[in-house]
């Protein structure tokens, strides 16, 4: 998962969702946009969707773990 090169737009979507989640304000539109982005990227990269989603969340929510 750490080797996935996520596109900037997908990272930005997940960062927006994470900010909304932390504020208790996640919208359906934001959640749907993230899932659509994950699905499209996974299909294009020929990677399992779950691996993409888990890797993306790890990069955005735990950046220190990726840097170590």
CHARMM internal coordinates of N, CA and C (Angstrom, degrees):
IC EDIT
DIST 1 N 1 CA 1.4453
DIST 1 CA 1 C 1.5215
ANGL 1 N 1 CA 1 C 112.04
DIST 1 C 2 N 1.3072
ANGL 1 CA 1 C 2 N 116.94
DIHE 1 N 1 CA 1 C 2 N -34.27
DIST 2 N 2 CA 1.4541
ANGL 1 C 2 N 2 CA 120.41
DIHE 1 CA 1 C 2 N 2 CA -176.68
DIST 2 CA 2 C 1.5219
ANGL 2 N 2 CA 2 C 111.10
DIHE 1 C 2 N 2 CA 2 C -66.90
DIST 2 C 3 N 1.3210
ANGL 2 CA 2 C 3 N 117.40
DIHE 2 N 2 CA 2 C 3 N -19.99
DIST 3 N 3 CA 1.4529
ANGL 2 C 3 N 3 CA 121.04
DIHE 2 CA 2 C 3 N 3 CA -176.73
DIST 3 CA 3 C 1.5243
ANGL 3 N 3 CA 3 C 113.42
DIHE 2 C 3 N 3 CA 3 C -88.35
DIST 3 C 4 N 1.3034
ANGL 3 CA 3 C 4 N 118.76
DIHE 3 N 3 CA 3 C 4 N 2.27
DIST 4 N 4 CA 1.4532
ANGL 3 C 4 N 4 CA 121.49
DIHE 3 CA 3 C 4 N 4 CA -179.09
DIST 4 CA 4 C 1.5247
ANGL 4 N 4 CA 4 C 108.32
DIHE 3 C 4 N 4 CA 4 C -77.74
DIST 4 C 5 N 1.3211
ANGL 4 CA 4 C 5 N 116.22
DIHE 4 N 4 CA 4 C 5 N 128.10
DIST 5 N 5 CA 1.4609
ANGL 4 C 5 N 5 CA 122.22
DIHE 4 CA 4 C 5 N 5 CA 178.50
DIST 5 CA 5 C 1.5307
ANGL 5 N 5 CA 5 C 107.56
DIHE 4 C 5 N 5 CA 5 C -95.58
DIST 5 C 6 N 1.3195
ANGL 5 CA 5 C 6 N 115.26
DIHE 5 N 5 CA 5 C 6 N 92.20
DIST 6 N 6 CA 1.4538
ANGL 5 C 6 N 6 CA 120.49
DIHE 5 CA 5 C 6 N 6 CA -176.62
DIST 6 CA 6 C 1.5213
ANGL 6 N 6 CA 6 C 110.89
DIHE 5 C 6 N 6 CA 6 C -73.92
DIST 6 C 7 N 1.3302
ANGL 6 CA 6 C 7 N 117.56
DIHE 6 N 6 CA 6 C 7 N 138.75
DIST 7 N 7 CA 1.4659
ANGL 6 C 7 N 7 CA 119.90
DIHE 6 CA 6 C 7 N 7 CA 177.24
DIST 7 CA 7 C 1.5339
ANGL 7 N 7 CA 7 C 110.36
DIHE 6 C 7 N 7 CA 7 C -70.12
DIST 7 C 8 N 1.3230
ANGL 7 CA 7 C 8 N 117.10
DIHE 7 N 7 CA 7 C 8 N 149.15
DIST 8 N 8 CA 1.4627
ANGL 7 C 8 N 8 CA 121.14
DIHE 7 CA 7 C 8 N 8 CA -177.74
DIST 8 CA 8 C 1.5247
ANGL 8 N 8 CA 8 C 114.05
DIHE 7 C 8 N 8 CA 8 C -55.96
DIST 8 C 9 N 1.3293
ANGL 8 CA 8 C 9 N 117.26
DIHE 8 N 8 CA 8 C 9 N -36.67
DIST 9 N 9 CA 1.4657
ANGL 8 C 9 N 9 CA 118.97
DIHE 8 CA 8 C 9 N 9 CA -178.57
DIST 9 CA 9 C 1.5230
ANGL 9 N 9 CA 9 C 111.67
DIHE 8 C 9 N 9 CA 9 C -67.15
DIST 9 C 10 N 1.3243
ANGL 9 CA 9 C 10 N 117.80
DIHE 9 N 9 CA 9 C 10 N -35.67
DIST 10 N 10 CA 1.4645
ANGL 9 C 10 N 10 CA 120.94
DIHE 9 CA 9 C 10 N 10 CA 178.05
DIST 10 CA 10 C 1.5288
ANGL 10 N 10 CA 10 C 110.49
DIHE 9 C 10 N 10 CA 10 C -70.90
DIST 10 C 11 N 1.3118
ANGL 10 CA 10 C 11 N 116.90
DIHE 10 N 10 CA 10 C 11 N -39.41
DIST 11 N 11 CA 1.4662
ANGL 10 C 11 N 11 CA 120.38
DIHE 10 CA 10 C 11 N 11 CA 175.47
DIST 11 CA 11 C 1.5290
ANGL 11 N 11 CA 11 C 110.44
DIHE 10 C 11 N 11 CA 11 C -61.58
DIST 11 C 12 N 1.3091
ANGL 11 CA 11 C 12 N 117.09
DIHE 11 N 11 CA 11 C 12 N -42.18
DIST 12 N 12 CA 1.4668
ANGL 11 C 12 N 12 CA 120.98
DIHE 11 CA 11 C 12 N 12 CA 179.67
DIST 12 CA 12 C 1.5258
ANGL 12 N 12 CA 12 C 111.11
DIHE 11 C 12 N 12 CA 12 C -63.95
DIST 12 C 13 N 1.3198
ANGL 12 CA 12 C 13 N 116.98
DIHE 12 N 12 CA 12 C 13 N -40.76
DIST 13 N 13 CA 1.4669
ANGL 12 C 13 N 13 CA 120.54
DIHE 12 CA 12 C 13 N 13 CA 177.70
DIST 13 CA 13 C 1.5266
ANGL 13 N 13 CA 13 C 110.95
DIHE 12 C 13 N 13 CA 13 C -61.24
DIST 13 C 14 N 1.3227
ANGL 13 CA 13 C 14 N 116.44
DIHE 13 N 13 CA 13 C 14 N -46.61
DIST 14 N 14 CA 1.4671
ANGL 13 C 14 N 14 CA 119.70
DIHE 13 CA 13 C 14 N 14 CA -179.03
DIST 14 CA 14 C 1.5239
ANGL 14 N 14 CA 14 C 110.77
DIHE 13 C 14 N 14 CA 14 C -66.88
DIST 14 C 15 N 1.3208
ANGL 14 CA 14 C 15 N 117.82
DIHE 14 N 14 CA 14 C 15 N -36.61
DIST 15 N 15 CA 1.4709
ANGL 14 C 15 N 15 CA 119.99
DIHE 14 CA 14 C 15 N 15 CA 176.82
DIST 15 CA 15 C 1.5264
ANGL 15 N 15 CA 15 C 110.73
DIHE 14 C 15 N 15 CA 15 C -63.53
DIST 15 C 16 N 1.3200
ANGL 15 CA 15 C 16 N 116.69
DIHE 15 N 15 CA 15 C 16 N -40.82
DIST 16 N 16 CA 1.4671
ANGL 15 C 16 N 16 CA 120.27
DIHE 15 CA 15 C 16 N 16 CA 177.17
DIST 16 CA 16 C 1.5280
ANGL 16 N 16 CA 16 C 110.83
DIHE 15 C 16 N 16 CA 16 C -62.65
DIST 16 C 17 N 1.3216
ANGL 16 CA 16 C 17 N 115.92
DIHE 16 N 16 CA 16 C 17 N -44.68
DIST 17 N 17 CA 1.4633
ANGL 16 C 17 N 17 CA 119.78
DIHE 16 CA 16 C 17 N 17 CA 178.91
DIST 17 CA 17 C 1.5187
ANGL 17 N 17 CA 17 C 110.87
DIHE 16 C 17 N 17 CA 17 C -62.33
DIST 17 C 18 N 1.3176
ANGL 17 CA 17 C 18 N 117.60
DIHE 17 N 17 CA 17 C 18 N -42.93
DIST 18 N 18 CA 1.4587
ANGL 17 C 18 N 18 CA 121.53
DIHE 17 CA 17 C 18 N 18 CA -178.73
DIST 18 CA 18 C 1.5322
ANGL 18 N 18 CA 18 C 110.19
DIHE 17 C 18 N 18 CA 18 C -64.12
DIST 18 C 19 N 1.3140
ANGL 18 CA 18 C 19 N 117.22
DIHE 18 N 18 CA 18 C 19 N -40.38
DIST 19 N 19 CA 1.4643
ANGL 18 C 19 N 19 CA 121.08
DIHE 18 CA 18 C 19 N 19 CA 176.92
DIST 19 CA 19 C 1.5262
ANGL 19 N 19 CA 19 C 110.33
DIHE 18 C 19 N 19 CA 19 C -61.79
DIST 19 C 20 N 1.3257
ANGL 19 CA 19 C 20 N 116.62
DIHE 19 N 19 CA 19 C 20 N -44.20
DIST 20 N 20 CA 1.4667
ANGL 19 C 20 N 20 CA 120.84
DIHE 19 CA 19 C 20 N 20 CA 178.49
DIST 20 CA 20 C 1.5265
ANGL 20 N 20 CA 20 C 111.23
DIHE 19 C 20 N 20 CA 20 C -64.75
DIST 20 C 21 N 1.3136
ANGL 20 CA 20 C 21 N 117.14
DIHE 20 N 20 CA 20 C 21 N -40.66
DIST 21 N 21 CA 1.4685
ANGL 20 C 21 N 21 CA 120.90
DIHE 20 CA 20 C 21 N 21 CA 179.25
DIST 21 CA 21 C 1.5253
ANGL 21 N 21 CA 21 C 110.08
DIHE 20 C 21 N 21 CA 21 C -61.31
DIST 21 C 22 N 1.3259
ANGL 21 CA 21 C 22 N 116.39
DIHE 21 N 21 CA 21 C 22 N -46.43
DIST 22 N 22 CA 1.4644
ANGL 21 C 22 N 22 CA 120.41
DIHE 21 CA 21 C 22 N 22 CA -179.05
DIST 22 CA 22 C 1.5282
ANGL 22 N 22 CA 22 C 111.82
DIHE 21 C 22 N 22 CA 22 C -63.00
DIST 22 C 23 N 1.3261
ANGL 22 CA 22 C 23 N 116.62
DIHE 22 N 22 CA 22 C 23 N -31.05
DIST 23 N 23 CA 1.4627
ANGL 22 C 23 N 23 CA 121.06
DIHE 22 CA 22 C 23 N 23 CA 179.56
DIST 23 CA 23 C 1.5298
ANGL 23 N 23 CA 23 C 111.64
DIHE 22 C 23 N 23 CA 23 C -87.26
DIST 23 C 24 N 1.3329
ANGL 23 CA 23 C 24 N 117.06
DIHE 23 N 23 CA 23 C 24 N -3.74
DIST 24 N 24 CA 1.4577
ANGL 23 C 24 N 24 CA 121.08
DIHE 23 CA 23 C 24 N 24 CA -177.63
DIST 24 CA 24 C 1.5174
ANGL 24 N 24 CA 24 C 112.55
DIHE 23 C 24 N 24 CA 24 C 71.37
DIST 24 C 25 N 1.3355
ANGL 24 CA 24 C 25 N 116.18
DIHE 24 N 24 CA 24 C 25 N 29.41
DIST 25 N 25 CA 1.4626
ANGL 24 C 25 N 25 CA 121.01
DIHE 24 CA 24 C 25 N 25 CA -174.16
DIST 25 CA 25 C 1.5240
ANGL 25 N 25 CA 25 C 113.20
DIHE 24 C 25 N 25 CA 25 C -129.45
DIST 25 C 26 N 1.3159
ANGL 25 CA 25 C 26 N 118.21
DIHE 25 N 25 CA 25 C 26 N 26.45
DIST 26 N 26 CA 1.4632
ANGL 25 C 26 N 26 CA 120.16
DIHE 25 CA 25 C 26 N 26 CA -179.72
DIST 26 CA 26 C 1.5208
ANGL 26 N 26 CA 26 C 109.61
DIHE 25 C 26 N 26 CA 26 C -62.77
DIST 26 C 27 N 1.3355
ANGL 26 CA 26 C 27 N 115.74
DIHE 26 N 26 CA 26 C 27 N 129.06
DIST 27 N 27 CA 1.4634
ANGL 26 C 27 N 27 CA 120.44
DIHE 26 CA 26 C 27 N 27 CA 178.86
DIST 27 CA 27 C 1.5248
ANGL 27 N 27 CA 27 C 109.95
DIHE 26 C 27 N 27 CA 27 C -99.36
DIST 27 C 28 N 1.2963
ANGL 27 CA 27 C 28 N 114.56
DIHE 27 N 27 CA 27 C 28 N 158.27
DIST 28 N 28 CA 1.4662
ANGL 27 C 28 N 28 CA 120.32
DIHE 27 CA 27 C 28 N 28 CA 176.89
DIST 28 CA 28 C 1.5202
ANGL 28 N 28 CA 28 C 109.39
DIHE 27 C 28 N 28 CA 28 C -62.21
DIST 28 C 29 N 1.3190
ANGL 28 CA 28 C 29 N 117.31
DIHE 28 N 28 CA 28 C 29 N -39.52
DIST 29 N 29 CA 1.4657
ANGL 28 C 29 N 29 CA 120.61
DIHE 28 CA 28 C 29 N 29 CA -179.73
DIST 29 CA 29 C 1.5236
ANGL 29 N 29 CA 29 C 111.69
DIHE 28 C 29 N 29 CA 29 C -61.55
DIST 29 C 30 N 1.3182
ANGL 29 CA 29 C 30 N 117.33
DIHE 29 N 29 CA 29 C 30 N -42.74
DIST 30 N 30 CA 1.4649
ANGL 29 C 30 N 30 CA 120.46
DIHE 29 CA 29 C 30 N 30 CA 179.12
DIST 30 CA 30 C 1.5226
ANGL 30 N 30 CA 30 C 110.25
DIHE 29 C 30 N 30 CA 30 C -66.44
DIST 30 C 31 N 1.3186
ANGL 30 CA 30 C 31 N 116.99
DIHE 30 N 30 CA 30 C 31 N -46.69
DIST 31 N 31 CA 1.4651
ANGL 30 C 31 N 31 CA 120.71
DIHE 30 CA 30 C 31 N 31 CA 179.88
DIST 31 CA 31 C 1.5250
ANGL 31 N 31 CA 31 C 110.75
DIHE 30 C 31 N 31 CA 31 C -60.25
DIST 31 C 32 N 1.3204
ANGL 31 CA 31 C 32 N 116.55
DIHE 31 N 31 CA 31 C 32 N -42.33
DIST 32 N 32 CA 1.4683
ANGL 31 C 32 N 32 CA 120.86
DIHE 31 CA 31 C 32 N 32 CA 179.79
DIST 32 CA 32 C 1.5305
ANGL 32 N 32 CA 32 C 110.58
DIHE 31 C 32 N 32 CA 32 C -65.58
DIST 32 C 33 N 1.3169
ANGL 32 CA 32 C 33 N 117.25
DIHE 32 N 32 CA 32 C 33 N -41.17
DIST 33 N 33 CA 1.4713
ANGL 32 C 33 N 33 CA 120.52
DIHE 32 CA 32 C 33 N 33 CA 179.46
DIST 33 CA 33 C 1.5272
ANGL 33 N 33 CA 33 C 110.95
DIHE 32 C 33 N 33 CA 33 C -61.85
DIST 33 C 34 N 1.3257
ANGL 33 CA 33 C 34 N 116.30
DIHE 33 N 33 CA 33 C 34 N -41.65
DIST 34 N 34 CA 1.4648
ANGL 33 C 34 N 34 CA 119.93
DIHE 33 CA 33 C 34 N 34 CA 178.62
DIST 34 CA 34 C 1.5273
ANGL 34 N 34 CA 34 C 110.02
DIHE 33 C 34 N 34 CA 34 C -64.48
DIST 34 C 35 N 1.3081
ANGL 34 CA 34 C 35 N 117.59
DIHE 34 N 34 CA 34 C 35 N -47.49
DIST 35 N 35 CA 1.4636
ANGL 34 C 35 N 35 CA 120.44
DIHE 34 CA 34 C 35 N 35 CA -178.96
DIST 35 CA 35 C 1.5244
ANGL 35 N 35 CA 35 C 111.55
DIHE 34 C 35 N 35 CA 35 C -63.44
DIST 35 C 36 N 1.3334
ANGL 35 CA 35 C 36 N 116.86
DIHE 35 N 35 CA 35 C 36 N -40.45
DIST 36 N 36 CA 1.4685
ANGL 35 C 36 N 36 CA 119.77
DIHE 35 CA 35 C 36 N 36 CA 176.99
DIST 36 CA 36 C 1.5256
ANGL 36 N 36 CA 36 C 110.62
DIHE 35 C 36 N 36 CA 36 C -62.79
DIST 36 C 37 N 1.3280
ANGL 36 CA 36 C 37 N 116.36
DIHE 36 N 36 CA 36 C 37 N -40.98
DIST 37 N 37 CA 1.4626
ANGL 36 C 37 N 37 CA 120.52
DIHE 36 CA 36 C 37 N 37 CA 178.01
DIST 37 CA 37 C 1.5157
ANGL 37 N 37 CA 37 C 112.37
DIHE 36 C 37 N 37 CA 37 C -64.48
DIST 37 C 38 N 1.3216
ANGL 37 CA 37 C 38 N 116.00
DIHE 37 N 37 CA 37 C 38 N -42.30
DIST 38 N 38 CA 1.4614
ANGL 37 C 38 N 38 CA 121.02
DIHE 37 CA 37 C 38 N 38 CA 178.25
DIST 38 CA 38 C 1.5244
ANGL 38 N 38 CA 38 C 110.12
DIHE 37 C 38 N 38 CA 38 C -62.52
DIST 38 C 39 N 1.3150
ANGL 38 CA 38 C 39 N 116.59
DIHE 38 N 38 CA 38 C 39 N -47.02
DIST 39 N 39 CA 1.4659
ANGL 38 C 39 N 39 CA 120.75
DIHE 38 CA 38 C 39 N 39 CA -179.25
DIST 39 CA 39 C 1.5256
ANGL 39 N 39 CA 39 C 111.46
DIHE 38 C 39 N 39 CA 39 C -61.13
DIST 39 C 40 N 1.3384
ANGL 39 CA 39 C 40 N 116.54
DIHE 39 N 39 CA 39 C 40 N -45.09
DIST 40 N 40 CA 1.4636
ANGL 39 C 40 N 40 CA 120.43
DIHE 39 CA 39 C 40 N 40 CA -178.80
DIST 40 CA 40 C 1.5263
ANGL 40 N 40 CA 40 C 110.83
DIHE 39 C 40 N 40 CA 40 C -65.09
DIST 40 C 41 N 1.3327
ANGL 40 CA 40 C 41 N 116.76
DIHE 40 N 40 CA 40 C 41 N -43.94
DIST 41 N 41 CA 1.4617
ANGL 40 C 41 N 41 CA 119.83
DIHE 40 CA 40 C 41 N 41 CA -179.70
DIST 41 CA 41 C 1.5240
ANGL 41 N 41 CA 41 C 111.18
DIHE 40 C 41 N 41 CA 41 C -65.60
DIST 41 C 42 N 1.3235
ANGL 41 CA 41 C 42 N 116.75
DIHE 41 N 41 CA 41 C 42 N -43.61
DIST 42 N 42 CA 1.4703
ANGL 41 C 42 N 42 CA 120.40
DIHE 41 CA 41 C 42 N 42 CA -179.71
DIST 42 CA 42 C 1.5267
ANGL 42 N 42 CA 42 C 110.63
DIHE 41 C 42 N 42 CA 42 C -60.72
DIST 42 C 43 N 1.3200
ANGL 42 CA 42 C 43 N 116.11
DIHE 42 N 42 CA 42 C 43 N -42.05
DIST 43 N 43 CA 1.4626
ANGL 42 C 43 N 43 CA 119.76
DIHE 42 CA 42 C 43 N 43 CA 179.65
DIST 43 CA 43 C 1.5307
ANGL 43 N 43 CA 43 C 110.56
DIHE 42 C 43 N 43 CA 43 C -66.00
DIST 43 C 44 N 1.3194
ANGL 43 CA 43 C 44 N 116.39
DIHE 43 N 43 CA 43 C 44 N -45.24
DIST 44 N 44 CA 1.4687
ANGL 43 C 44 N 44 CA 120.88
DIHE 43 CA 43 C 44 N 44 CA -179.00
DIST 44 CA 44 C 1.5267
ANGL 44 N 44 CA 44 C 111.13
DIHE 43 C 44 N 44 CA 44 C -64.59
DIST 44 C 45 N 1.3289
ANGL 44 CA 44 C 45 N 116.62
DIHE 44 N 44 CA 44 C 45 N -41.37
DIST 45 N 45 CA 1.4681
ANGL 44 C 45 N 45 CA 121.32
DIHE 44 CA 44 C 45 N 45 CA -177.90
DIST 45 CA 45 C 1.5264
ANGL 45 N 45 CA 45 C 113.00
DIHE 44 C 45 N 45 CA 45 C -84.16
DIST 45 C 46 N 1.3370
ANGL 45 CA 45 C 46 N 115.80
DIHE 45 N 45 CA 45 C 46 N -5.40
DIST 46 N 46 CA 1.4694
ANGL 45 C 46 N 46 CA 121.73
DIHE 45 CA 45 C 46 N 46 CA -178.39
DIST 46 CA 46 C 1.5255
ANGL 46 N 46 CA 46 C 111.13
DIHE 45 C 46 N 46 CA 46 C 56.89
DIST 46 C 47 N 1.3420
ANGL 46 CA 46 C 47 N 113.87
DIHE 46 N 46 CA 46 C 47 N 47.61
DIST 47 N 47 CA 1.4618
ANGL 46 C 47 N 47 CA 121.82
DIHE 46 CA 46 C 47 N 47 CA 178.50
DIST 47 CA 47 C 1.5212
ANGL 47 N 47 CA 47 C 108.88
DIHE 46 C 47 N 47 CA 47 C -119.99
DIST 47 C 48 N 1.3237
ANGL 47 CA 47 C 48 N 117.95
DIHE 47 N 47 CA 47 C 48 N 153.15
DIST 48 N 48 CA 1.4625
ANGL 47 C 48 N 48 CA 119.78
DIHE 47 CA 47 C 48 N 48 CA 175.41
DIST 48 CA 48 C 1.5338
ANGL 48 N 48 CA 48 C 110.34
DIHE 47 C 48 N 48 CA 48 C -62.34
DIST 48 C 49 N 1.3244
ANGL 48 CA 48 C 49 N 116.23
DIHE 48 N 48 CA 48 C 49 N 133.47
DIST 49 N 49 CA 1.4520
ANGL 48 C 49 N 49 CA 121.58
DIHE 48 CA 48 C 49 N 49 CA -178.02
DIST 49 CA 49 C 1.5217
ANGL 49 N 49 CA 49 C 111.70
DIHE 48 C 49 N 49 CA 49 C -55.81
DIST 49 C 50 N 1.3155
ANGL 49 CA 49 C 50 N 116.84
DIHE 49 N 49 CA 49 C 50 N -40.77
DIST 50 N 50 CA 1.4609
ANGL 49 C 50 N 50 CA 120.71
DIHE 49 CA 49 C 50 N 50 CA -178.85
DIST 50 CA 50 C 1.5289
ANGL 50 N 50 CA 50 C 111.23
DIHE 49 C 50 N 50 CA 50 C -63.68
DIST 50 C 51 N 1.3273
ANGL 50 CA 50 C 51 N 117.00
DIHE 50 N 50 CA 50 C 51 N -40.35
DIST 51 N 51 CA 1.4691
ANGL 50 C 51 N 51 CA 120.01
DIHE 50 CA 50 C 51 N 51 CA 177.41
DIST 51 CA 51 C 1.5194
ANGL 51 N 51 CA 51 C 110.98
DIHE 50 C 51 N 51 CA 51 C -62.67
DIST 51 C 52 N 1.3219
ANGL 51 CA 51 C 52 N 116.33
DIHE 51 N 51 CA 51 C 52 N -40.76
DIST 52 N 52 CA 1.4590
ANGL 51 C 52 N 52 CA 120.67
DIHE 51 CA 51 C 52 N 52 CA 179.12
DIST 52 CA 52 C 1.5270
ANGL 52 N 52 CA 52 C 109.72
DIHE 51 C 52 N 52 CA 52 C -64.21
DIST 52 C 53 N 1.3249
ANGL 52 CA 52 C 53 N 117.13
DIHE 52 N 52 CA 52 C 53 N -47.78
DIST 53 N 53 CA 1.4614
ANGL 52 C 53 N 53 CA 120.41
DIHE 52 CA 52 C 53 N 53 CA -178.66
DIST 53 CA 53 C 1.5310
ANGL 53 N 53 CA 53 C 111.47
DIHE 52 C 53 N 53 CA 53 C -62.25
DIST 53 C 54 N 1.3110
ANGL 53 CA 53 C 54 N 117.05
DIHE 53 N 53 CA 53 C 54 N -46.64
DIST 54 N 54 CA 1.4646
ANGL 53 C 54 N 54 CA 120.31
DIHE 53 CA 53 C 54 N 54 CA -179.15
DIST 54 CA 54 C 1.5312
ANGL 54 N 54 CA 54 C 111.29
DIHE 53 C 54 N 54 CA 54 C -64.48
DIST 54 C 55 N 1.3169
ANGL 54 CA 54 C 55 N 116.33
DIHE 54 N 54 CA 54 C 55 N -42.13
DIST 55 N 55 CA 1.4602
ANGL 54 C 55 N 55 CA 120.41
DIHE 54 CA 54 C 55 N 55 CA 179.30
DIST 55 CA 55 C 1.5139
ANGL 55 N 55 CA 55 C 111.99
DIHE 54 C 55 N 55 CA 55 C -65.20
DIST 55 C 56 N 1.3179
ANGL 55 CA 55 C 56 N 116.62
DIHE 55 N 55 CA 55 C 56 N -41.14
DIST 56 N 56 CA 1.4585
ANGL 55 C 56 N 56 CA 121.28
DIHE 55 CA 55 C 56 N 56 CA 179.03
DIST 56 CA 56 C 1.5219
ANGL 56 N 56 CA 56 C 111.21
DIHE 55 C 56 N 56 CA 56 C -63.30
DIST 56 C 57 N 1.3126
ANGL 56 CA 56 C 57 N 116.50
DIHE 56 N 56 CA 56 C 57 N -45.64
DIST 57 N 57 CA 1.4669
ANGL 56 C 57 N 57 CA 120.10
DIHE 56 CA 56 C 57 N 57 CA 178.79
DIST 57 CA 57 C 1.5270
ANGL 57 N 57 CA 57 C 110.91
DIHE 56 C 57 N 57 CA 57 C -62.80
DIST 57 C 58 N 1.3196
ANGL 57 CA 57 C 58 N 117.06
DIHE 57 N 57 CA 57 C 58 N -39.57
DIST 58 N 58 CA 1.4574
ANGL 57 C 58 N 58 CA 120.24
DIHE 57 CA 57 C 58 N 58 CA 179.99
DIST 58 CA 58 C 1.5294
ANGL 58 N 58 CA 58 C 110.78
DIHE 57 C 58 N 58 CA 58 C -63.62
DIST 58 C 59 N 1.3275
ANGL 58 CA 58 C 59 N 116.53
DIHE 58 N 58 CA 58 C 59 N -45.00
DIST 59 N 59 CA 1.4653
ANGL 58 C 59 N 59 CA 120.93
DIHE 58 CA 58 C 59 N 59 CA -179.55
DIST 59 CA 59 C 1.5235
ANGL 59 N 59 CA 59 C 111.33
DIHE 58 C 59 N 59 CA 59 C -62.26
DIST 59 C 60 N 1.3363
ANGL 59 CA 59 C 60 N 116.76
DIHE 59 N 59 CA 59 C 60 N -42.81
DIST 60 N 60 CA 1.4624
ANGL 59 C 60 N 60 CA 120.69
DIHE 59 CA 59 C 60 N 60 CA -176.29
DIST 60 CA 60 C 1.5297
ANGL 60 N 60 CA 60 C 111.89
DIHE 59 C 60 N 60 CA 60 C -78.82
DIST 60 C 61 N 1.3186
ANGL 60 CA 60 C 61 N 117.22
DIHE 60 N 60 CA 60 C 61 N -42.61
DIST 61 N 61 CA 1.4610
ANGL 60 C 61 N 61 CA 119.90
DIHE 60 CA 60 C 61 N 61 CA -172.92
DIST 61 CA 61 C 1.5205
ANGL 61 N 61 CA 61 C 113.87
DIHE 60 C 61 N 61 CA 61 C -88.53
DIST 61 C 62 N 1.3111
ANGL 61 CA 61 C 62 N 117.83
DIHE 61 N 61 CA 61 C 62 N -21.74
DIST 62 N 62 CA 1.4634
ANGL 61 C 62 N 62 CA 121.30
DIHE 61 CA 61 C 62 N 62 CA -177.55
DIST 62 CA 62 C 1.5331
ANGL 62 N 62 CA 62 C 109.94
DIHE 61 C 62 N 62 CA 62 C -135.45
DIST 62 C 63 N 1.3177
ANGL 62 CA 62 C 63 N 117.68
DIHE 62 N 62 CA 62 C 63 N 60.39
DIST 63 N 63 CA 1.4737
ANGL 62 C 63 N 63 CA 119.27
DIHE 62 CA 62 C 63 N 63 CA -175.59
DIST 63 CA 63 C 1.5296
ANGL 63 N 63 CA 63 C 114.30
DIHE 62 C 63 N 63 CA 63 C -61.81
DIST 63 C 64 N 1.3253
ANGL 63 CA 63 C 64 N 117.64
DIHE 63 N 63 CA 63 C 64 N -29.34
DIST 64 N 64 CA 1.4613
ANGL 63 C 64 N 64 CA 120.31
DIHE 63 CA 63 C 64 N 64 CA 179.77
DIST 64 CA 64 C 1.5287
ANGL 64 N 64 CA 64 C 110.77
DIHE 63 C 64 N 64 CA 64 C -65.04
DIST 64 C 65 N 1.3222
ANGL 64 CA 64 C 65 N 117.76
DIHE 64 N 64 CA 64 C 65 N -33.88
DIST 65 N 65 CA 1.4620
ANGL 64 C 65 N 65 CA 121.65
DIHE 64 CA 64 C 65 N 65 CA -179.94
DIST 65 CA 65 C 1.5215
ANGL 65 N 65 CA 65 C 110.44
DIHE 64 C 65 N 65 CA 65 C -66.45
DIST 65 C 66 N 1.3330
ANGL 65 CA 65 C 66 N 116.93
DIHE 65 N 65 CA 65 C 66 N -34.00
DIST 66 N 66 CA 1.4620
ANGL 65 C 66 N 66 CA 120.94
DIHE 65 CA 65 C 66 N 66 CA 179.54
DIST 66 CA 66 C 1.5187
ANGL 66 N 66 CA 66 C 111.08
DIHE 65 C 66 N 66 CA 66 C -73.51
DIST 66 C 67 N 1.3183
ANGL 66 CA 66 C 67 N 117.45
DIHE 66 N 66 CA 66 C 67 N -31.56
DIST 67 N 67 CA 1.4625
ANGL 66 C 67 N 67 CA 121.42
DIHE 66 CA 66 C 67 N 67 CA -177.43
DIST 67 CA 67 C 1.5286
ANGL 67 N 67 CA 67 C 111.97
DIHE 66 C 67 N 67 CA 67 C -76.68
DIST 67 C 68 N 1.3136
ANGL 67 CA 67 C 68 N 116.65
DIHE 67 N 67 CA 67 C 68 N -21.96
DIST 68 N 68 CA 1.4796
ANGL 67 C 68 N 68 CA 121.05
DIHE 67 CA 67 C 68 N 68 CA -176.58
DIST 68 CA 68 C 1.4995
ANGL 68 N 68 CA 68 C 111.67
DIHE 67 C 68 N 68 CA 68 C -74.62
END
COOR INIT
IC SEED 1 N 1 CA 1 C
IC BUILD
